[in-house]
Structures are given as C-alpha cells and as structure tokens.
C-alpha cells in the first residue's frame, strides 16, 4: 500500500515481488500532474489512478539496474511517463482504444 513520507516529501510503495521501497518525490508529481504545488493527496490519487504504470516503471528500473531484491530506489517523472506511454489507452467504456478508426 502506498503512503506519503513527509520527512522526504515523497510517495513510497513496495513493488510486488521485490520487497524494496520505491520512492517518487513530489517534484516528479509536479511534472506528471502539471501542477507546481501538488498536495500529497493529489499525488496519492494520481498514483492510485495509474498504479499499473508505476508498477511497470518500477519493474523496468529494477531490471535495467539489476537491483537486488529488497533494494530501495526512486522513480522520476521520465520513468513514469515511459511506462504510461507503453500502456494502451482506455476509453470511458473500459474498452482499449484503437489506433485506427473503425471502418463501418
């Protein structure tokens, strides 16, 4: 479960099957949210809405850096944006959006 760490002004979560703490500083959320002063609740809500992307970004960083189980690390806005770009767009109906318009 993610939480906010006031002492380092960051969101922290533990990636599944890794065991180490992953930290995302408020500065990353400033870029992701386009808000110069996001509150901790805003950051937590953004994480909740995009948890899959944060998990993907964490897994990619763990693999790229060869981090051992239990190692602590951080994600920056670029890490999260790359993971968001890799996810399929989802329409409000819950269906995956198509790259091409449907022929009818």
C-alpha positions, 0 to 999 in steps of 0.5 A: 500500500502506498503512503506519503513520507513527509520527512522526504516529501515523497510517495513510497510503495513496495513493488510486488515481488521485490520487497524494496521501497520505491520512492517518487518525490513530489517534484516528479508529481509536479511534472506528471500532474502539471501542477507546481504545488501538488498536495500529497493527496493529489499525488496519492490519487494520481498514483492510485489512478495509474498504479499499473504504470508505476508498477511497470516503471518500477519493474523496468528500473529494477531490471535495467539496474539489476537491483537486488531484491529488497533494494530501495530506489526512486522513480522520476517523472521520465520513468513514469511517463515511459511506462504510461506511454507503453500502456494502451489507452482506455476509453470511458467504456473500459474498452482499449482504444484503437489506433485506427478508426473503425471502418463501418 
